[in-house]
Amino acid sequence: EPAMTMTTTALTDLVHVMRSKNAGPTQLTLDLFFRDAACFERARLSPALSVQAISHLYGCAPTQMQRFEMADIHALKFSLPRTLCAGDLGDGDVYGAQQHGPLLGIRV
């Protein structure tokens, strides 16, 4: 009997809002708002959205990242340190608004 394979779905198909923003000058927030409870639950349980996976994607230690689950609004939020303080020389995104890009390729 063939083994069952789990099909994956693009994270972008499960969310209606994906964004990043500063949480102060040294912290970044990644926000994922899901279309419904089923999409939220699928994402919540996915190893692709674990602290370990997202911290690896963003090049920080898992101990530097926090993940918040907000089931009542179908949202996941990650907070992590910015690589540069907002506005420092070399900071290409002073508002942190373009930092969700690495999440676009995730499948859950």
C-alpha positions in Angstrom: 0.0 0.0 0.0 1.5 3.4 -1.0 2.5 5.7 1.8 0.2 8.7 2.3 1.8 12.0 1.4 0.8 15.2 3.1 0.1 17.9 0.5 1.3 21.4 1.4 -0.2 24.7 0.7 1.5 28.1 0.2 1.3 30.2 3.3 0.2 33.1 1.1 -3.0 31.1 0.2 -4.0 30.8 3.9 -3.5 34.4 5.0 -5.4 37.6 4.1 -2.7 39.8 5.7 1.0 39.2 5.9 3.1 42.1 7.1 6.2 43.2 9.0 6.8 46.3 11.0 9.0 47.8 13.7 8.2 47.0 17.3 10.5 49.8 18.5 13.9 50.7 16.9 15.5 47.3 17.7 12.7 44.8 17.3 10.8 43.5 14.3 7.3 42.0 14.2 6.0 39.6 11.6 2.2 39.4 11.5 0.1 36.7 9.9 -3.6 37.0 9.8 -5.4 33.9 8.5 -8.6 33.7 6.5 -10.4 31.5 9.0 -10.0 29.2 12.0 -9.1 26.2 9.8 -6.3 28.1 8.1 -5.0 29.4 11.4 -5.0 25.9 12.9 -3.2 24.4 10.0 -0.5 27.1 10.2 -0.3 26.9 14.0 0.6 23.2 13.9 3.0 23.4 11.0 6.7 22.9 11.7 7.4 25.4 9.0 6.1 28.1 11.3 7.8 27.0 14.4 10.2 29.3 16.3 13.1 27.2 15.2 12.1 27.4 11.5 11.4 31.1 11.4 14.5 32.0 13.5 16.6 30.0 11.0 14.9 31.8 8.1 15.8 35.2 9.7 19.2 34.2 10.9 18.7 34.6 14.6 18.8 32.3 17.5 15.5 30.6 18.5 16.0 32.2 22.0 15.9 35.6 20.4 12.4 35.1 18.9 9.0 34.9 20.4 5.9 33.5 18.8 2.4 34.6 19.8 -0.8 32.7 18.9 -4.0 34.6 18.9 -6.7 32.1 18.0 -9.6 34.6 18.6 -8.4 36.7 15.7 -6.8 33.8 13.7 -3.3 35.3 13.9 0.3 34.3 14.5 2.9 36.9 15.4 6.7 36.6 15.6 8.9 39.1 17.3 12.7 39.2 16.7 15.6 41.6 16.9 16.4 43.7 13.9 19.8 43.2 12.4 20.3 47.0 12.5 18.7 49.6 14.7 16.0 51.5 12.7 17.6 54.4 10.9 21.2 53.3 11.4 23.7 53.6 8.6 23.0 50.8 6.2 19.3 50.2 7.3 17.4 49.9 4.0 14.0 49.6 5.6 13.6 52.2 8.4 10.0 51.1 9.2 10.6 47.4 9.0 7.7 47.2 6.5 9.4 45.0 3.9 10.8 42.3 6.1 8.1 39.7 5.6 9.6 38.7 2.2 11.2 35.5 3.5 7.8 34.2 4.6 6.4 34.3 1.0 8.0 31.0 0.1 6.8 29.0 3.1 4.5 26.0 2.5 2.4 24.5 5.3 
